[in-house]
């Protein structure tokens, strides 16, 4: 499973790179603070909404601490997607939050 640190994600965004960030936390967690520009797909709905994703684009999975996003990363990898897990999740995030 590919991994990326919260710091690497933050630096890429600050340099103007367009990243496809998928936040797999629950609605209330996302509403209490999330990285601007995320795609919100709760983990429990991922298999039903993966048709919305493009297998030709890379994705970075985000959750609170990295556990659920790790599960999401493994699942999407098994379906042929190019995905990385943001290690440490939002607990490690020091960038902008909406």
MOLINBEL-V459714 format. One record per helix or strand. SS is the DSSP state (H for helix, E for strand). FROM is the first residue (numbers start at 1). TO is the last residue. If there is no record, write none. Layout:
ss->SS from->FROM to->TO
ss->SS from->FROM to->TO
This chain:
ss->E from->2 to->5
ss->H from->6 to->14
ss->E from->21 to->23
ss->H from->27 to->31
ss->E from->39 to->40
ss->H from->43 to->52
ss->E from->58 to->62
ss->H from->67 to->78
ss->E from->82 to->87
ss->H from->89 to->92
